[in-house]
Amino acid sequence: MLLTDTVKALFSSDKELSQSLKNIFGFYPGNIFLYQLAFKHKSASDEVINGYKLSNERLEYLGDAILGAVVADFLFKKFPYKNEGFLTEMRSKIVSRASLNKLSQKLGLDKLVNYSTDGRAKFRSVNGDAFEAFIGALYLDKGFGFTAKIIISRIIELHIDMELLEKVDVNFKSKLIEWVQKEKREINFNMKGEVGEGYDKMYLVEVIIDEEAYASAKDFSIKGAEQLAAERTWNNLLENGLASQLA
C-alpha cells in the first residue's frame, strides 16, 4: 500500500501537498482529495454540492472524535494510576483549541490552509480546525491504526512535553466563570442529556450565558463535557471580540 501511495504521489494532481505531508509526517497520502479538503476553510469555499458548501467542517468533526479517542487511550496507558479527573484535564489540555492552533503552526500545517484574505483574522481557530480536519482525512485515508500511530509518534511524542503539560493550568471553565463574574453576567452549565449506553454513554452539556446558548459538547464524563463546552464558548467569545486573547 505504501508503494502504491508513493507512486500516486509522483503522479498526484497536487505534488506540493503530497510532498509537504511526507516531509512533516513521513508518509505519502493515498487520496489527495481528502487532504485538499482538510485544508480548505469555509471562507475560501465557493463550491456547493447538494446545498452543502464544500469545506473542511465535516472532516473537522470526524477528526475531533478520532483525536479525542487516541489521546484518551494514550493517556490511559501512560498514567495507569491517575484518576479520571486528571486524565480528563490532561486530554483537555492536549486537544484544546489553543493547543491545536499552536501545534498546527509548529508542524507547519498553517502554511497549507486555504482561506480567504481576511479568514485567519476573523476565524481565530482556523489552524486548529485544519489540524482536526487533517486527522479526519488521515483516518479516512489510512485507517484508525495508522492514524493513531501518527498522532502518538509524530505529534505527541515529538511536540508535547507531558511533564510540562502537567504543570500548566488550562481550565476553561474557571476562565469562563471568572470572565462572567467580571462582566456581571449569569452562566449555567446545563446537562442536556445522554447519548449512547454502557461504556459508550456520553453526556451532552450546554453553556448558557444570560439565557443565551453559546456552545455545547459531549464527553464520557460530565466534567469533561463541561470543559469542552466551556472551551468552545471561550473561543466563541474570542472570535466575536468579547473576551481578551488567551495567554
matplotlib code that plots the C-alpha trace (Angstrom):
import matplotlib.pyplot as plt

x = [0.0, 2.8, 4.5, 1.2, 0.8, 4.4, 3.5, 0.3, 2.3, 4.6, 1.5, -0.6, -2.6, -1.1, 2.5, 3.4, 0.8, 1.8, 5.5, 4.7, 2.8, 5.7, 8.1, 6.0, 4.6, 6.7, 4.0, 2.5, -1.3, -3.4, -6.4, -5.0, -8.5, -9.2, -6.2, -7.0, -10.5, -9.0, -7.1, -10.0, -11.5, -15.2, -14.1, -12.3, -15.0, -17.2, -18.2, -21.7, -22.9, -26.5, -26.8, -23.7, -20.7, -17.6, -15.1, -13.2, -16.0, -17.2, -13.6, -13.0, -16.0, -14.6, -11.0, -12.2, -13.6, -10.7, -8.1, -10.0, -10.2, -6.5, -5.4, -7.6, -6.2, -2.6, -3.1, -4.9, -1.9, 0.8, -0.7, -2.1, -2.5, -4.0, -7.7, -10.4, -10.2, -6.5, -6.9, -9.8, -7.8, -4.7, -6.8, -8.4, -5.0, -3.8, -6.9, -7.8, -8.2, -5.3, -3.1, -4.1, -3.6, 0.0, 0.6, -0.6, 1.8, 4.7, 4.2, 3.8, 0.2, -0.9, 1.0, -1.2, -4.5, -6.6, -8.6, -9.9, -7.8, -9.4, -10.3, -7.5, -8.1, -11.8, -11.6, -9.0, -9.3, -8.7, -5.3, -6.7, -9.8, -7.5, -5.5, -8.6, -9.7, -6.3, -6.8, -10.2, -8.7, -5.9, -8.3, -10.4, -7.3, -5.2, -7.5, -7.5, -4.3, -2.1, -3.7, -3.2, 0.5, 1.0, -0.7, 1.4, 4.8, 4.8, 2.8, 2.5, 5.9, 7.8, 5.9, 4.2, 6.2, 4.0, 5.8, 5.4, 1.8, 1.0, 2.0, 0.1, -3.3, -5.8, -9.1, -11.5, -14.5, -12.7, -11.6, -15.2, -16.7, -14.1, -14.9, -18.7, -18.3, -16.2, -18.8, -21.6, -23.3, -25.0, -23.8, -25.2, -23.8, -26.9, -26.8, -29.0, -29.0, -27.1, -26.1, -25.4, -25.4, -23.0, -19.3, -20.3, -22.5, -21.6, -23.0, -24.2, -23.6, -24.7, -23.3, -25.9, -24.9, -27.7, -30.2, -28.4, -26.9, -23.3, -21.9, -22.4, -20.2, -20.2, -17.8, -17.7, -17.8, -19.9, -16.8, -15.1, -18.2, -18.3, -14.7, -15.1, -18.3, -16.5, -13.6, -15.9, -17.7, -14.4, -13.4, -16.8, -16.2, -12.7, -13.9, -16.5, -14.1, -16.0, -13.1, -9.4, -6.9, -5.7, -2.2]
y = [0.0, 2.4, 1.7, 2.4, 5.7, 6.6, 6.0, 8.0, 10.9, 11.0, 11.5, 13.5, 16.5, 18.3, 17.1, 20.0, 19.0, 15.3, 16.2, 18.5, 15.8, 13.4, 15.9, 16.6, 13.2, 10.7, 9.3, 10.0, 10.4, 7.8, 10.0, 13.5, 15.0, 14.3, 16.3, 19.1, 19.3, 19.1, 22.4, 24.2, 26.6, 27.6, 31.2, 30.0, 27.6, 28.6, 25.0, 23.8, 20.2, 19.4, 22.7, 21.9, 24.3, 22.1, 22.8, 21.1, 21.3, 17.7, 16.4, 18.6, 16.9, 13.5, 14.4, 15.8, 12.4, 10.4, 12.7, 12.6, 8.8, 8.3, 10.9, 9.3, 5.8, 7.2, 8.9, 5.9, 3.7, 6.3, 7.2, 3.8, 5.1, 8.6, 9.2, 10.1, 13.8, 14.0, 12.1, 14.4, 17.5, 16.3, 15.4, 18.8, 20.5, 18.5, 18.8, 22.4, 24.8, 27.0, 23.9, 22.7, 26.2, 26.1, 22.6, 23.4, 26.3, 24.3, 21.5, 23.9, 22.9, 26.6, 27.2, 24.6, 26.1, 27.6, 30.6, 33.9, 37.1, 38.0, 34.5, 33.9, 37.3, 36.7, 33.0, 32.6, 28.8, 28.3, 26.5, 24.2, 23.4, 22.4, 20.2, 18.3, 18.1, 16.7, 13.9, 13.2, 12.9, 10.7, 8.4, 8.0, 7.6, 5.2, 3.8, 4.1, 2.2, 4.2, 7.5, 6.6, 5.8, 9.2, 11.1, 9.4, 9.0, 12.1, 14.6, 13.8, 12.2, 14.8, 18.0, 17.8, 17.9, 15.8, 16.8, 20.5, 20.0, 18.5, 21.8, 24.0, 25.2, 25.5, 25.3, 26.9, 26.5, 28.5, 31.2, 31.4, 31.7, 34.4, 36.4, 36.1, 37.3, 40.3, 41.2, 40.7, 38.1, 34.8, 31.5, 27.9, 24.6, 22.6, 18.9, 18.4, 14.6, 11.4, 9.8, 6.0, 3.3, 1.5, 2.2, 4.3, 6.6, 10.3, 13.4, 16.5, 19.8, 23.2, 26.6, 29.3, 32.9, 35.4, 32.8, 32.6, 29.3, 29.7, 26.2, 22.5, 19.5, 15.7, 13.7, 10.5, 12.4, 15.4, 17.2, 16.6, 17.8, 21.0, 21.7, 21.2, 23.3, 26.0, 26.0, 26.3, 29.1, 30.9, 30.6, 31.9, 34.9, 35.4, 35.3, 37.9, 40.2, 39.7, 38.3, 39.1, 36.8, 33.7, 33.9]
z = [0.0, 0.9, -2.5, -4.2, -2.3, -3.3, -7.0, -6.6, -5.1, -8.2, -10.4, -7.9, -9.0, -6.0, -5.7, -3.4, -0.8, -1.1, -0.5, 2.4, 4.2, 3.5, 5.0, 8.1, 8.9, 6.9, 4.6, 1.2, 1.0, -0.8, -1.6, -2.1, -2.4, 1.3, 2.4, -0.1, 1.5, 5.0, 4.4, 2.7, 5.2, 4.6, 4.0, 0.8, -0.4, -3.3, -4.3, -3.3, -3.6, -2.8, -0.9, 1.2, 0.9, 0.4, 3.2, 6.0, 8.5, 8.2, 8.4, 11.4, 13.2, 12.4, 13.3, 16.7, 17.6, 16.4, 18.1, 21.4, 21.3, 20.5, 23.2, 25.8, 25.0, 25.1, 28.5, 30.0, 29.3, 30.1, 33.5, 34.9, 38.4, 37.8, 38.3, 35.8, 36.7, 35.9, 32.6, 31.6, 32.4, 30.5, 27.5, 27.5, 27.6, 24.6, 22.4, 23.4, 20.5, 21.8, 21.9, 18.4, 17.0, 18.3, 17.1, 13.7, 13.4, 14.9, 12.4, 9.5, 8.7, 8.9, 5.7, 3.9, 4.9, 2.1, 3.4, 2.3, 2.7, 6.0, 7.0, 9.5, 11.2, 11.6, 12.5, 15.2, 15.3, 11.6, 12.2, 15.0, 12.8, 9.9, 12.3, 13.3, 9.7, 8.7, 11.4, 9.9, 6.4, 7.6, 9.3, 6.1, 4.0, 6.2, 8.9, 12.7, 13.5, 11.2, 12.3, 16.0, 15.2, 13.5, 16.4, 19.0, 17.3, 15.1, 17.2, 20.9, 21.5, 19.4, 20.1, 23.5, 26.8, 29.1, 32.3, 31.5, 30.4, 33.9, 35.4, 33.0, 34.2, 31.3, 33.0, 30.5, 32.8, 35.5, 33.0, 31.7, 35.1, 36.1, 32.9, 33.5, 37.1, 36.0, 33.3, 35.9, 33.8, 34.6, 33.5, 33.6, 32.5, 31.6, 31.3, 28.2, 28.1, 27.5, 24.2, 23.9, 26.5, 28.8, 28.1, 25.0, 27.0, 26.6, 28.4, 26.5, 28.2, 27.0, 28.2, 28.8, 29.4, 30.2, 28.9, 25.5, 24.4, 23.3, 22.8, 23.7, 23.8, 24.5, 26.6, 28.5, 31.8, 32.8, 33.9, 30.5, 28.6, 30.7, 30.0, 26.2, 26.1, 28.1, 25.7, 22.7, 24.4, 25.2, 21.5, 20.5, 22.8, 21.4, 17.7, 18.5, 20.4, 23.7, 25.7, 25.8, 23.9, 25.8, 27.2]

ax = plt.figure().add_subplot(projection="3d")
ax.plot(x, y, z, "-o")
ax.set_aspect("equal")
plt.show()
